[in-house]
Amino acid sequence: MPQTHVKRGDVVVALAGKDRGRRGKVISILRRDSRVLVDGLNMIVKHSRARGQRPTTQLQTGRITQPAPMPLAKVMVVCPHCDKPSRVRMQVVEGRRVRACRRCSEIVDAL
């Protein structure tokens, strides 16, 4: 499975699509499909019918908006130091691999 440049919890910006330029937080990464779920981006409307009569087993019904997976290549990490979208590079600092911002060379976080 391919190594990704984003992690769960990163703030990313969309590079393409209907939400181009908008930011969101990564919910999960689907590594097998090279896709990512981002909170508030690529939202779809899913229609759900009521199931059962008991309220304890009843799920949310009606129109539900939820994020759809988007390609991993269409998002870019926002550096927490310079607050701009940038590519990340791998560095070895004190024997640990860390991600660093290409713009300001600050460490984004440890892997």
C-alpha positions in Angstrom: 0.0 0.0 0.0 1.3 3.5 -0.9 2.7 5.8 1.8 0.7 8.9 2.2 1.7 12.5 2.8 -1.3 13.2 5.1 -2.3 11.8 8.4 -5.6 11.6 10.2 -6.2 15.0 11.9 -4.2 17.0 9.4 -5.8 20.2 8.0 -5.7 20.0 4.2 -6.8 22.1 1.3 -8.6 20.8 -1.7 -6.7 21.3 -5.0 -9.5 20.4 -7.4 -13.2 19.8 -7.7 -16.2 21.7 -6.4 -14.5 22.5 -3.1 -11.2 23.8 -4.6 -9.4 26.1 -2.1 -11.5 25.1 0.9 -9.9 23.6 4.0 -11.0 20.7 6.2 -9.7 18.2 8.7 -8.9 14.6 7.6 -11.3 12.1 9.1 -9.8 8.9 7.7 -7.5 7.6 4.9 -8.5 4.8 2.6 -5.0 3.7 1.6 -6.1 0.8 -0.6 -8.1 3.1 -2.8 -5.7 6.1 -2.4 -8.5 8.3 -1.2 -9.2 10.4 1.9 -12.3 11.6 3.8 -12.2 15.2 4.7 -14.7 16.9 7.1 -16.7 19.4 5.2 -15.3 18.7 1.8 -16.9 16.7 -1.1 -20.2 16.5 0.7 -22.9 14.3 -0.8 -26.6 13.8 0.1 -27.6 10.3 1.0 -31.3 9.4 1.3 -32.2 7.0 4.1 -35.5 5.3 4.8 -36.8 4.6 8.3 -36.1 1.0 9.4 -38.2 -0.7 12.1 -40.7 0.7 14.6 -38.6 0.8 17.7 -36.8 4.1 18.3 -33.7 2.4 19.7 -32.9 0.6 16.4 -34.1 3.5 14.2 -31.2 5.2 12.3 -31.3 8.8 11.2 -33.9 9.1 8.3 -34.3 11.6 5.5 -31.6 13.4 3.7 -28.2 12.9 5.3 -25.2 14.9 4.2 -21.8 13.2 4.6 -18.3 13.5 3.1 -17.5 11.3 0.2 -13.9 10.0 -0.4 -11.8 12.2 -2.6 -8.5 11.3 -4.3 -5.4 11.6 -2.1 -3.5 13.4 -4.8 -6.1 16.3 -4.8 -5.4 17.4 -1.3 -2.4 19.3 0.1 -1.3 19.6 3.8 -1.6 23.1 5.3 1.5 23.9 7.4 0.6 24.9 10.9 3.5 27.3 11.2 3.2 29.3 8.0 -0.6 28.6 7.5 -0.1 27.9 3.8 -0.6 24.8 1.7 2.7 23.1 1.0 4.3 19.9 0.1 5.9 17.9 2.8 9.3 16.2 2.8 10.7 13.5 5.0 13.6 14.4 7.3 15.5 12.4 10.0 15.8 14.4 13.2 17.4 12.7 16.2 16.9 9.3 14.6 13.2 9.8 14.0 11.5 10.3 10.6 9.5 13.5 10.6 7.4 15.5 8.1 8.7 19.0 7.3 7.2 21.9 5.4 8.9 22.7 2.1 8.1 26.4 2.3 9.3 27.3 5.8 11.3 24.1 6.7 9.5 23.8 10.0 8.6 20.3 11.3 5.0 19.5 10.8 4.9 16.4 13.1 6.7 13.1 13.8 5.7 9.9 12.1 
